Amino acid sequence: MTDETPAPRPLFERRMLEALICPVTHTPLTYDAEAQELLSQAAGLAFPIRDGIPVMLVGEARALKP
């Protein structure tokens, strides 16, 4: 028996990014792993990822700096 711990799963599955689009502009999003956000450059918004779940509500997004 070994004491090996499995590698931690990323909080966000990158494959999911391919299926998500910006709810405002319907354009692709980019993933910011450090900030745990999905970015919509077209809308100027960053959508948070909480507990591995993207929160795609405009009211929960933060504005990107120009």
PDB file with one MODEL, atoms N, CA, C and O in Angstrom:
MODEL        1
ATOM      1  N   MET A   1       0.849  -1.176   0.000  1.00  0.00           N
ATOM      2  CA  MET A   1       0.000   0.000   0.000  1.00  0.00           C
ATOM      3  C   MET A   1       0.898   1.245   0.000  1.00  0.00           C
ATOM      4  O   MET A   1       1.856   1.323   0.769  1.00  0.00           O
ATOM      5  N   THR A   2       0.586   2.202  -0.855  1.00  0.00           N
ATOM      6  CA  THR A   2       1.386   3.422  -0.920  1.00  0.00           C
ATOM      7  C   THR A   2       0.574   4.591  -0.413  1.00  0.00           C
ATOM      8  O   THR A   2      -0.656   4.555  -0.373  1.00  0.00           O
ATOM      9  N   ASP A   3       1.282   5.611  -0.033  1.00  0.00           N
ATOM     10  CA  ASP A   3       0.642   6.820   0.497  1.00  0.00           C
ATOM     11  C   ASP A   3       0.700   7.920  -0.553  1.00  0.00           C
ATOM     12  O   ASP A   3       1.200   9.014  -0.294  1.00  0.00           O
ATOM     13  N   GLU A   4       0.187   7.620  -1.732  1.00  0.00           N
ATOM     14  CA  GLU A   4       0.201   8.606  -2.806  1.00  0.00           C
ATOM     15  C   GLU A   4      -1.122   9.346  -2.838  1.00  0.00           C
ATOM     16  O   GLU A   4      -2.194   8.742  -2.837  1.00  0.00           O
ATOM     17  N   THR A   5      -1.025  10.649  -2.865  1.00  0.00           N
ATOM     18  CA  THR A   5      -2.217  11.484  -2.955  1.00  0.00           C
ATOM     19  C   THR A   5      -2.410  11.871  -4.411  1.00  0.00           C
ATOM     20  O   THR A   5      -1.456  12.311  -5.053  1.00  0.00           O
ATOM     21  N   PRO A   6      -3.614  11.720  -4.954  1.00  0.00           N
ATOM     22  CA  PRO A   6      -3.819  12.106  -6.354  1.00  0.00           C
ATOM     23  C   PRO A   6      -3.622  13.601  -6.530  1.00  0.00           C
ATOM     24  O   PRO A   6      -3.836  14.388  -5.607  1.00  0.00           O
ATOM     25  N   ALA A   7      -3.214  13.973  -7.721  1.00  0.00           N
ATOM     26  CA  ALA A   7      -3.013  15.389  -8.031  1.00  0.00           C
ATOM     27  C   ALA A   7      -4.342  16.117  -7.901  1.00  0.00           C
ATOM     28  O   ALA A   7      -5.383  15.581  -8.281  1.00  0.00           O
ATOM     29  N   PRO A   8      -4.315  17.334  -7.365  1.00  0.00           N
ATOM     30  CA  PRO A   8      -5.576  18.079  -7.222  1.00  0.00           C
ATOM     31  C   PRO A   8      -6.151  18.435  -8.582  1.00  0.00           C
ATOM     32  O   PRO A   8      -5.418  18.762  -9.515  1.00  0.00           O
ATOM     33  N   ARG A   9      -7.463  18.368  -8.681  1.00  0.00           N
ATOM     34  CA  ARG A   9      -8.140  18.754  -9.906  1.00  0.00           C
ATOM     35  C   ARG A   9      -8.186  20.263  -9.999  1.00  0.00           C
ATOM     36  O   ARG A   9      -8.351  20.943  -8.986  1.00  0.00           O
ATOM     37  N   PRO A  10      -8.041  20.798 -11.203  1.00  0.00           N
ATOM     38  CA  PRO A  10      -8.167  22.251 -11.334  1.00  0.00           C
ATOM     39  C   PRO A  10      -9.580  22.668 -10.932  1.00  0.00           C
ATOM     40  O   PRO A  10     -10.531  21.900 -11.077  1.00  0.00           O
ATOM     41  N   LEU A  11      -9.702  23.883 -10.429  1.00  0.00           N
ATOM     42  CA  LEU A  11     -11.008  24.361 -10.002  1.00  0.00           C
ATOM     43  C   LEU A  11     -11.976  24.503 -11.172  1.00  0.00           C
ATOM     44  O   LEU A  11     -13.192  24.425 -10.998  1.00  0.00           O
ATOM     45  N   PHE A  12     -11.437  24.707 -12.336  1.00  0.00           N
ATOM     46  CA  PHE A  12     -12.278  24.928 -13.505  1.00  0.00           C
ATOM     47  C   PHE A  12     -11.795  24.049 -14.639  1.00  0.00           C
ATOM     48  O   PHE A  12     -10.606  24.047 -14.960  1.00  0.00           O
ATOM     49  N   GLU A  13     -12.691  23.310 -15.243  1.00  0.00           N
ATOM     50  CA  GLU A  13     -12.336  22.446 -16.364  1.00  0.00           C
ATOM     51  C   GLU A  13     -12.176  23.297 -17.622  1.00  0.00           C
ATOM     52  O   GLU A  13     -13.124  23.944 -18.067  1.00  0.00           O
ATOM     53  N   ARG A  14     -10.997  23.289 -18.178  1.00  0.00           N
ATOM     54  CA  ARG A  14     -10.739  24.088 -19.385  1.00  0.00           C
ATOM     55  C   ARG A  14     -11.640  23.680 -20.548  1.00  0.00           C
ATOM     56  O   ARG A  14     -11.975  24.513 -21.390  1.00  0.00           O
ATOM     57  N   ARG A  15     -12.029  22.423 -20.602  1.00  0.00           N
ATOM     58  CA  ARG A  15     -12.905  21.971 -21.698  1.00  0.00           C
ATOM     59  C   ARG A  15     -14.250  22.687 -21.659  1.00  0.00           C
ATOM     60  O   ARG A  15     -14.881  22.893 -22.696  1.00  0.00           O
ATOM     61  N   MET A  16     -14.683  23.064 -20.463  1.00  0.00           N
ATOM     62  CA  MET A  16     -15.962  23.756 -20.330  1.00  0.00           C
ATOM     63  C   MET A  16     -15.911  25.125 -21.014  1.00  0.00           C
ATOM     64  O   MET A  16     -16.927  25.623 -21.499  1.00  0.00           O
ATOM     65  N   LEU A  17     -14.734  25.720 -21.046  1.00  0.00           N
ATOM     66  CA  LEU A  17     -14.575  27.037 -21.657  1.00  0.00           C
ATOM     67  C   LEU A  17     -15.043  27.035 -23.105  1.00  0.00           C
ATOM     68  O   LEU A  17     -15.597  28.026 -23.579  1.00  0.00           O
ATOM     69  N   GLU A  18     -14.826  25.931 -23.808  1.00  0.00           N
ATOM     70  CA  GLU A  18     -15.216  25.860 -25.213  1.00  0.00           C
ATOM     71  C   GLU A  18     -16.725  25.985 -25.391  1.00  0.00           C
ATOM     72  O   GLU A  18     -17.189  26.432 -26.440  1.00  0.00           O
ATOM     73  N   ALA A  19     -17.482  25.600 -24.392  1.00  0.00           N
ATOM     74  CA  ALA A  19     -18.941  25.627 -24.490  1.00  0.00           C
ATOM     75  C   ALA A  19     -19.539  26.940 -24.000  1.00  0.00           C
ATOM     76  O   ALA A  19     -20.705  27.222 -24.276  1.00  0.00           O
ATOM     77  N   LEU A  20     -18.771  27.739 -23.285  1.00  0.00           N
ATOM     78  CA  LEU A  20     -19.310  28.971 -22.716  1.00  0.00           C
ATOM     79  C   LEU A  20     -19.028  30.166 -23.620  1.00  0.00           C
ATOM     80  O   LEU A  20     -17.970  30.263 -24.242  1.00  0.00           O
ATOM     81  N   ILE A  21     -19.998  31.067 -23.674  1.00  0.00           N
ATOM     82  CA  ILE A  21     -19.829  32.322 -24.389  1.00  0.00           C
ATOM     83  C   ILE A  21     -20.320  33.445 -23.489  1.00  0.00           C
ATOM     84  O   ILE A  21     -21.026  33.204 -22.509  1.00  0.00           O
ATOM     85  N   CYS A  22     -19.950  34.645 -23.820  1.00  0.00           N
ATOM     86  CA  CYS A  22     -20.374  35.812 -23.057  1.00  0.00           C
ATOM     87  C   CYS A  22     -21.892  35.957 -23.177  1.00  0.00           C
ATOM     88  O   CYS A  22     -22.423  35.927 -24.287  1.00  0.00           O
ATOM     89  N   PRO A  23     -22.594  36.112 -22.059  1.00  0.00           N
ATOM     90  CA  PRO A  23     -24.048  36.279 -22.125  1.00  0.00           C
ATOM     91  C   PRO A  23     -24.485  37.622 -22.710  1.00  0.00           C
ATOM     92  O   PRO A  23     -25.649  37.791 -23.074  1.00  0.00           O
ATOM     93  N   VAL A  24     -23.567  38.564 -22.800  1.00  0.00           N
ATOM     94  CA  VAL A  24     -23.894  39.890 -23.328  1.00  0.00           C
ATOM     95  C   VAL A  24     -23.646  39.961 -24.829  1.00  0.00           C
ATOM     96  O   VAL A  24     -24.520  40.366 -25.594  1.00  0.00           O
ATOM     97  N   THR A  25     -22.435  39.558 -25.245  1.00  0.00           N
ATOM     98  CA  THR A  25     -22.028  39.729 -26.643  1.00  0.00           C
ATOM     99  C   THR A  25     -22.059  38.431 -27.454  1.00  0.00           C
ATOM    100  O   THR A  25     -21.943  38.457 -28.679  1.00  0.00           O
ATOM    101  N   HIS A  26     -22.214  37.306 -26.770  1.00  0.00           N
ATOM    102  CA  HIS A  26     -22.215  35.988 -27.422  1.00  0.00           C
ATOM    103  C   HIS A  26     -20.894  35.697 -28.136  1.00  0.00           C
ATOM    104  O   HIS A  26     -20.867  35.017 -29.161  1.00  0.00           O
ATOM    105  N   THR A  27     -19.807  36.219 -27.582  1.00  0.00           N
ATOM    106  CA  THR A  27     -18.465  35.978 -28.114  1.00  0.00           C
ATOM    107  C   THR A  27     -17.710  35.045 -27.167  1.00  0.00           C
ATOM    108  O   THR A  27     -18.106  34.881 -26.013  1.00  0.00           O
ATOM    109  N   PRO A  28     -16.610  34.423 -27.658  1.00  0.00           N
ATOM    110  CA  PRO A  28     -15.830  33.524 -26.801  1.00  0.00           C
ATOM    111  C   PRO A  28     -15.231  34.241 -25.592  1.00  0.00           C
ATOM    112  O   PRO A  28     -15.005  35.451 -25.607  1.00  0.00           O
ATOM    113  N   LEU A  29     -14.985  33.457 -24.550  1.00  0.00           N
ATOM    114  CA  LEU A  29     -14.386  33.964 -23.320  1.00  0.00           C
ATOM    115  C   LEU A  29     -12.960  33.442 -23.194  1.00  0.00           C
ATOM    116  O   LEU A  29     -12.608  32.424 -23.790  1.00  0.00           O
ATOM    117  N   THR A  30     -12.146  34.143 -22.420  1.00  0.00           N
ATOM    118  CA  THR A  30     -10.815  33.646 -22.087  1.00  0.00           C
ATOM    119  C   THR A  30     -10.788  33.348 -20.596  1.00  0.00           C
ATOM    120  O   THR A  30     -11.519  33.952 -19.810  1.00  0.00           O
ATOM    121  N   TYR A  31      -9.935  32.411 -20.225  1.00  0.00           N
ATOM    122  CA  TYR A  31      -9.862  31.935 -18.848  1.00  0.00           C
ATOM    123  C   TYR A  31      -8.640  32.517 -18.159  1.00  0.00           C
ATOM    124  O   TYR A  31      -7.519  32.358 -18.643  1.00  0.00           O
ATOM    125  N   ASP A  32      -8.844  33.190 -17.035  1.00  0.00           N
ATOM    126  CA  ASP A  32      -7.757  33.700 -16.200  1.00  0.00           C
ATOM    127  C   ASP A  32      -7.660  32.782 -14.989  1.00  0.00           C
ATOM    128  O   ASP A  32      -8.428  32.917 -14.037  1.00  0.00           O
ATOM    129  N   ALA A  33      -6.716  31.850 -15.029  1.00  0.00           N
ATOM    130  CA  ALA A  33      -6.578  30.840 -13.972  1.00  0.00           C
ATOM    131  C   ALA A  33      -6.199  31.467 -12.633  1.00  0.00           C
ATOM    132  O   ALA A  33      -6.689  31.038 -11.588  1.00  0.00           O
ATOM    133  N   GLU A  34      -5.346  32.462 -12.656  1.00  0.00           N
ATOM    134  CA  GLU A  34      -4.901  33.089 -11.409  1.00  0.00           C
ATOM    135  C   GLU A  34      -6.040  33.787 -10.684  1.00  0.00           C
ATOM    136  O   GLU A  34      -6.179  33.662  -9.467  1.00  0.00           O
ATOM    137  N   ALA A  35      -6.854  34.522 -11.434  1.00  0.00           N
ATOM    138  CA  ALA A  35      -7.972  35.265 -10.839  1.00  0.00           C
ATOM    139  C   ALA A  35      -9.237  34.418 -10.721  1.00  0.00           C
ATOM    140  O   ALA A  35     -10.200  34.824 -10.071  1.00  0.00           O
ATOM    141  N   GLN A  36      -9.234  33.233 -11.356  1.00  0.00           N
ATOM    142  CA  GLN A  36     -10.428  32.376 -11.404  1.00  0.00           C
ATOM    143  C   GLN A  36     -11.611  33.159 -11.959  1.00  0.00           C
ATOM    144  O   GLN A  36     -12.650  33.312 -11.317  1.00  0.00           O
ATOM    145  N   GLU A  37     -11.405  33.652 -13.193  1.00  0.00           N
ATOM    146  CA  GLU A  37     -12.436  34.423 -13.882  1.00  0.00           C
ATOM    147  C   GLU A  37     -12.471  34.043 -15.353  1.00  0.00           C
ATOM    148  O   GLU A  37     -11.480  33.583 -15.920  1.00  0.00           O
ATOM    149  N   LEU A  38     -13.621  34.244 -15.951  1.00  0.00           N
ATOM    150  CA  LEU A  38     -13.781  34.157 -17.397  1.00  0.00           C
ATOM    151  C   LEU A  38     -13.917  35.583 -17.906  1.00  0.00           C
ATOM    152  O   LEU A  38     -14.743  36.351 -17.414  1.00  0.00           O
ATOM    153  N   LEU A  39     -13.106  35.929 -18.888  1.00  0.00           N
ATOM    154  CA  LEU A  39     -13.044  37.300 -19.364  1.00  0.00           C
ATOM    155  C   LEU A  39     -13.722  37.458 -20.717  1.00  0.00           C
ATOM    156  O   LEU A  39     -13.506  36.671 -21.638  1.00  0.00           O
ATOM    157  N   SER A  40     -14.534  38.477 -20.811  1.00  0.00           N
ATOM    158  CA  SER A  40     -15.130  38.867 -22.082  1.00  0.00           C
ATOM    159  C   SER A  40     -14.539  40.213 -22.459  1.00  0.00           C
ATOM    160  O   SER A  40     -14.946  41.252 -21.939  1.00  0.00           O
ATOM    161  N   GLN A  41     -13.583  40.182 -23.360  1.00  0.00           N
ATOM    162  CA  GLN A  41     -12.967  41.438 -23.802  1.00  0.00           C
ATOM    163  C   GLN A  41     -13.982  42.291 -24.548  1.00  0.00           C
ATOM    164  O   GLN A  41     -13.961  43.517 -24.441  1.00  0.00           O
ATOM    165  N   ALA A  42     -14.866  41.654 -25.299  1.00  0.00           N
ATOM    166  CA  ALA A  42     -15.864  42.390 -26.083  1.00  0.00           C
ATOM    167  C   ALA A  42     -16.816  43.180 -25.192  1.00  0.00           C
ATOM    168  O   ALA A  42     -17.187  44.306 -25.523  1.00  0.00           O
ATOM    169  N   ALA A  43     -17.210  42.599 -24.067  1.00  0.00           N
ATOM    170  CA  ALA A  43     -18.137  43.274 -23.152  1.00  0.00           C
ATOM    171  C   ALA A  43     -17.400  44.058 -22.070  1.00  0.00           C
ATOM    172  O   ALA A  43     -17.997  44.888 -21.385  1.00  0.00           O
ATOM    173  N   GLY A  44     -16.102  43.793 -21.918  1.00  0.00           N
ATOM    174  CA  GLY A  44     -15.344  44.460 -20.868  1.00  0.00           C
ATOM    175  C   GLY A  44     -15.709  43.968 -19.485  1.00  0.00           C
ATOM    176  O   GLY A  44     -15.702  44.735 -18.522  1.00  0.00           O
ATOM    177  N   LEU A  45     -16.037  42.658 -19.384  1.00  0.00           N
ATOM    178  CA  LEU A  45     -16.471  42.086 -18.111  1.00  0.00           C
ATOM    179  C   LEU A  45     -15.660  40.853 -17.742  1.00  0.00           C
ATOM    180  O   LEU A  45     -15.162  40.133 -18.607  1.00  0.00           O
ATOM    181  N   ALA A  46     -15.540  40.629 -16.435  1.00  0.00           N
ATOM    182  CA  ALA A  46     -14.906  39.428 -15.899  1.00  0.00           C
ATOM    183  C   ALA A  46     -15.931  38.701 -15.049  1.00  0.00           C
ATOM    184  O   ALA A  46     -16.437  39.243 -14.066  1.00  0.00           O
ATOM    185  N   PHE A  47     -16.236  37.462 -15.438  1.00  0.00           N
ATOM    186  CA  PHE A  47     -17.216  36.650 -14.724  1.00  0.00           C
ATOM    187  C   PHE A  47     -16.483  35.736 -13.743  1.00  0.00           C
ATOM    188  O   PHE A  47     -15.567  35.017 -14.143  1.00  0.00           O
ATOM    189  N   PRO A  48     -16.870  35.752 -12.471  1.00  0.00           N
ATOM    190  CA  PRO A  48     -16.155  34.956 -11.470  1.00  0.00           C
ATOM    191  C   PRO A  48     -16.436  33.454 -11.601  1.00  0.00           C
ATOM    192  O   PRO A  48     -17.476  33.036 -12.110  1.00  0.00           O
ATOM    193  N   ILE A  49     -15.482  32.670 -11.128  1.00  0.00           N
ATOM    194  CA  ILE A  49     -15.656  31.226 -11.010  1.00  0.00           C
ATOM    195  C   ILE A  49     -15.590  30.935  -9.517  1.00  0.00           C
ATOM    196  O   ILE A  49     -14.561  31.164  -8.880  1.00  0.00           O
ATOM    197  N   ARG A  50     -16.683  30.432  -8.960  1.00  0.00           N
ATOM    198  CA  ARG A  50     -16.751  30.160  -7.523  1.00  0.00           C
ATOM    199  C   ARG A  50     -16.940  28.671  -7.292  1.00  0.00           C
ATOM    200  O   ARG A  50     -17.881  28.067  -7.807  1.00  0.00           O
ATOM    201  N   ASP A  51     -16.050  28.090  -6.524  1.00  0.00           N
ATOM    202  CA  ASP A  51     -16.101  26.653  -6.237  1.00  0.00           C
ATOM    203  C   ASP A  51     -16.174  25.833  -7.516  1.00  0.00           C
ATOM    204  O   ASP A  51     -16.857  24.810  -7.572  1.00  0.00           O
ATOM    205  N   GLY A  52     -15.458  26.294  -8.549  1.00  0.00           N
ATOM    206  CA  GLY A  52     -15.411  25.576  -9.809  1.00  0.00           C
ATOM    207  C   GLY A  52     -16.595  25.805 -10.724  1.00  0.00           C
ATOM    208  O   GLY A  52     -16.695  25.169 -11.773  1.00  0.00           O
ATOM    209  N   ILE A  53     -17.493  26.702 -10.347  1.00  0.00           N
ATOM    210  CA  ILE A  53     -18.699  26.953 -11.138  1.00  0.00           C
ATOM    211  C   ILE A  53     -18.659  28.386 -11.680  1.00  0.00           C
ATOM    212  O   ILE A  53     -18.591  29.337 -10.901  1.00  0.00           O
ATOM    213  N   PRO A  54     -18.701  28.549 -13.007  1.00  0.00           N
ATOM    214  CA  PRO A  54     -18.733  29.901 -13.572  1.00  0.00           C
ATOM    215  C   PRO A  54     -20.055  30.590 -13.248  1.00  0.00           C
ATOM    216  O   PRO A  54     -21.127  30.010 -13.423  1.00  0.00           O
ATOM    217  N   VAL A  55     -19.972  31.813 -12.783  1.00  0.00           N
ATOM    218  CA  VAL A  55     -21.164  32.613 -12.480  1.00  0.00           C
ATOM    219  C   VAL A  55     -21.338  33.581 -13.652  1.00  0.00           C
ATOM    220  O   VAL A  55     -20.650  34.598 -13.745  1.00  0.00           O
ATOM    221  N   MET A  56     -22.267  33.244 -14.537  1.00  0.00           N
ATOM    222  CA  MET A  56     -22.422  33.984 -15.783  1.00  0.00           C
ATOM    223  C   MET A  56     -23.526  35.037 -15.701  1.00  0.00           C
ATOM    224  O   MET A  56     -24.230  35.279 -16.682  1.00  0.00           O
ATOM    225  N   LEU A  57     -23.675  35.648 -14.560  1.00  0.00           N
ATOM    226  CA  LEU A  57     -24.664  36.702 -14.354  1.00  0.00           C
ATOM    227  C   LEU A  57     -23.982  38.061 -14.490  1.00  0.00           C
ATOM    228  O   LEU A  57     -22.958  38.311 -13.855  1.00  0.00           O
ATOM    229  N   VAL A  58     -24.542  38.927 -15.308  1.00  0.00           N
ATOM    230  CA  VAL A  58     -23.951  40.247 -15.526  1.00  0.00           C
ATOM    231  C   VAL A  58     -23.835  41.011 -14.216  1.00  0.00           C
ATOM    232  O   VAL A  58     -22.859  41.731 -14.008  1.00  0.00           O
ATOM    233  N   GLY A  59     -24.804  40.865 -13.339  1.00  0.00           N
ATOM    234  CA  GLY A  59     -24.770  41.548 -12.046  1.00  0.00           C
ATOM    235  C   GLY A  59     -23.656  41.089 -11.126  1.00  0.00           C
ATOM    236  O   GLY A  59     -23.297  41.805 -10.191  1.00  0.00           O
ATOM    237  N   GLU A  60     -23.099  39.905 -11.373  1.00  0.00           N
ATOM    238  CA  GLU A  60     -22.001  39.373 -10.578  1.00  0.00           C
ATOM    239  C   GLU A  60     -20.636  39.643 -11.210  1.00  0.00           C
ATOM    240  O   GLU A  60     -19.604  39.433 -10.573  1.00  0.00           O
ATOM    241  N   ALA A  61     -20.631  40.106 -12.455  1.00  0.00           N
ATOM    242  CA  ALA A  61     -19.371  40.359 -13.175  1.00  0.00           C
ATOM    243  C   ALA A  61     -18.769  41.675 -12.709  1.00  0.00           C
ATOM    244  O   ALA A  61     -19.464  42.571 -12.229  1.00  0.00           O
ATOM    245  N   ARG A  62     -17.460  41.761 -12.866  1.00  0.00           N
ATOM    246  CA  ARG A  62     -16.790  43.026 -12.593  1.00  0.00           C
ATOM    247  C   ARG A  62     -16.322  43.625 -13.911  1.00  0.00           C
ATOM    248  O   ARG A  62     -16.029  42.902 -14.863  1.00  0.00           O
ATOM    249  N   ALA A  63     -16.253  44.947 -13.959  1.00  0.00           N
ATOM    250  CA  ALA A  63     -15.809  45.628 -15.174  1.00  0.00           C
ATOM    251  C   ALA A  63     -14.294  45.497 -15.298  1.00  0.00           C
ATOM    252  O   ALA A  63     -13.564  45.642 -14.318  1.00  0.00           O
ATOM    253  N   LEU A  64     -13.839  45.222 -16.504  1.00  0.00           N
ATOM    254  CA  LEU A  64     -12.408  45.182 -16.777  1.00  0.00           C
ATOM    255  C   LEU A  64     -11.898  46.600 -16.904  1.00  0.00           C
ATOM    256  O   LEU A  64     -12.605  47.484 -17.387  1.00  0.00           O
ATOM    257  N   LYS A  65     -10.689  46.810 -16.477  1.00  0.00           N
ATOM    258  CA  LYS A  65     -10.089  48.141 -16.609  1.00  0.00           C
ATOM    259  C   LYS A  65      -9.787  48.404 -18.069  1.00  0.00           C
ATOM    260  O   LYS A  65      -9.337  47.512 -18.788  1.00  0.00           O
ATOM    261  N   PRO A  66     -10.040  49.651 -18.516  1.00  0.00           N
ATOM    262  CA  PRO A  66      -9.785  49.978 -19.939  1.00  0.00           C
ATOM    263  C   PRO A  66      -8.329  49.944 -20.300  1.00  0.00           C
ATOM    264  O   PRO A  66      -7.972  50.196 -21.450  1.00  0.00           O
TER     265      PRO A  66
ENDMDL
END
